[in-house]
């Protein structure tokens, strides 16, 4: 993960003192725990798991609004929205069944774009 990726994640995740947290027990396969430890680096695997869980909650709840700009888009593909979406660049509603673009970001994610969103580059 690059420093830029880490900065994007760090800006979106709430930080709580460990004294305000509740102890929760979860059973993980040893290989999964070992891989998480290896991926976490200096962060620690428990903090990594919290970050993963917060990202999941934010994305599933609709609270997560990543900050993207046109320079983050590497390529686009025309698509049709299967459900209501929101353009990540303009915030414009993309209604279900409406033509849209899927933008491939420099981070490897596909994000919803309105058809004219890239025309508004600054």
Secondary structure as GFF3:
##gff-version 3
##sequence-region A 1 122
A	DSSP	alpha_helix	3	12	.	.	.	ID=ss1
A	DSSP	three_ten_helix	18	20	.	.	.	ID=ss2
A	DSSP	alpha_helix	30	40	.	.	.	ID=ss3
A	DSSP	three_ten_helix	41	43	.	.	.	ID=ss4
A	DSSP	alpha_helix	45	61	.	.	.	ID=ss5
A	DSSP	three_ten_helix	70	72	.	.	.	ID=ss6
A	DSSP	beta_strand	73	80	.	.	.	ID=ss7
A	DSSP	beta_strand	85	86	.	.	.	ID=ss8
A	DSSP	beta_strand	93	94	.	.	.	ID=ss9
A	DSSP	beta_strand	99	105	.	.	.	ID=ss10
A	DSSP	beta_strand	110	113	.	.	.	ID=ss11
A	DSSP	three_ten_helix	117	120	.	.	.	ID=ss12
###
